[in-house]
Amino acid sequence: MTDVRTINPTTERPHAGMNGGLALLITPLLFAAGIWAISQAKSGGVVFGVTGAVLVAAGLLMACGFYALQPNEGYVITLFGAYTGTDRKTGLRWILPWYGRSKISLRVRNVTSETLKVNDKRGNPIEIAANVVWRVKDSAQALFDVDDYATFVNIQIETGLREVATHYAYDHAEEGEPTLRADAEEVGDRLRKDLQQRTAVAGVAIDEAHLMHLAYAPEIAGSMLKRQQAEAVLAARRTIVAGAVDMVESALGQLSERGVVTLDDERRASMVSNLLVVLCADREAQPVVNTGTLYG
């Protein structure tokens, strides 16, 4: 497959179009002079008629050379198929009528890709979509180096998103490894750099790229939800147990320091067991009145 980046790029260069104000003044004068000369043809002879026709034709040619540019727009100028330059100056402009002109927008564009179904690094099917902000940087490359630059960019966004998604796990990656869910900013930056390389041939600049949608595919979403719920329960249990151990340690320390009660190893073990049951249980503890002794 041929690498599109090996194609010799067409580099944009400025074109010296004229300010249209002077041409706007000259055009009606040509029409007026031509009409006057034609009106004098009966008395002045054929010369006046020919001169009038030439002046009117010149006025028509002048009128065909006008074009207007708004901010962040450009006109790509060609002469018999050869690229001569790009005019980016705003306002009323004029150029010789036999020059070809193609208008192109240089404004920022915002594209949200379709939701794609791809496999992440672990092979899990996921749904993913991205939002990309881009603009035309080189008008000559955009018009002459690719067939349809807007369609080209949209296809490259889909291709780049599929490629980037395969380099990351959705979540639960190896220790220290970024994931799609937890490191969206890093993933978006990588996507932006990848798209910039892919679309450079079209003279396009990628300003931003962010993930807009991320979810497991429907066929595994239920199973993954159960796994997430189980992991959340385990994490909560770890926190509860760690807190309970700290509380029991603090309670035993304070009892010993204040001399409230003297506990041997067996009584201490029994109290620790009871306190942990109370602190870690899902339900409220039911008090039990012990009428005997620990040793029966």
PyMOL commands that set and color helices and strands:
alter all, ss='L'
color gray80, all
select helices_A, chain A and resi 4-6+20-39+41-44+46-63+139-144+149-165+184-202+218-258+265-280
alter helices_A, ss='H'
color red, helices_A
select strands_A, chain A and resi 18-19+66-69+73-79+82-87+91-94+100-105+109-112+116-119+125-136+204-216
alter strands_A, ss='S'
color yellow, strands_A
deselect
rebuild
show_as cartoon
